[in-house]
Amino acid sequence: AQKVTQAQTEISVVEKEDVTLDCVYETRDTTYYLFWYKQPPSGELVFLIRRNSFDEQNEISGRYSWNFQKSTSSFNLTITASQVVDSAVYFCALSGTSGSRLTFGEGTQLTVNP
Amino acid sequence: GAGVSQTPSNKVTEKGKYVELRCDPISGHTALYWYRQSLGQGPEFLIYFQGTGAADDSGLPNDRFFAVRPEGSVSTLKIQRTERGDSAVYLCASSSGTALYGYTFGSGTRLTVV
């Protein structure tokens, strides 16, 4: 069985602060894929990043960066210099090799205050 | 179309009634997924179509739930004898391959059973 845990239910920061969203996963698959999605108030889920289990290189894309550590089964997202528009619910998700279904965490509500 | 379209955006129905939720995927996308998102939770997988056939329907909670995709494009999620516990946002997503290629999600249908 697969499981994704996002222990932070809500985070509130002031604009321009850096913020890290935690994600811990469980899977028996040796090959798997990890995702981050953003869900703004409009409700649509927006794809941010996908990582496969063989690629532990951390990545930076604009103000987003990802830290993937297989040893601790963690896949954390950091937003640098947060902006009010970053306010949303962020979901971490896990998929097996087939990629036919995603297992989502419960999400972290990020509020960025001006 | 330009994105994944779901109709209606909101549906209120009485307990025991039958409802149909429609999903119009991105043109040419062969894979289509249904997820259910309860308040404060992450999306939960319901069913995955590859073309016209249901490749994985293991997420459907019981036999009151059924989905079809007769021509490999538009899909309809059907719920019989609705219960108050069925109240949730039903999300549809499509992809050119599997989830590994990244989904595009629709804005969802908010179903309220009273």
Interface residues (C-beta under 8 A of the other chain):
Chain A: V4 Y33 S42 G43 E44 L45 V46 F47 R50 F91 A93 S95 S98 G99 S100 R101 L102 T103 F104 G105 E106 G107
Chain B: Y33 Y35 G40 Q41 G42 P43 E44 F45 Y48 A55 D56 G59 V89 L91 A93 G97 T98 A99 L100 Y101 G102 Y103 T104 F105 G106 S107 G108
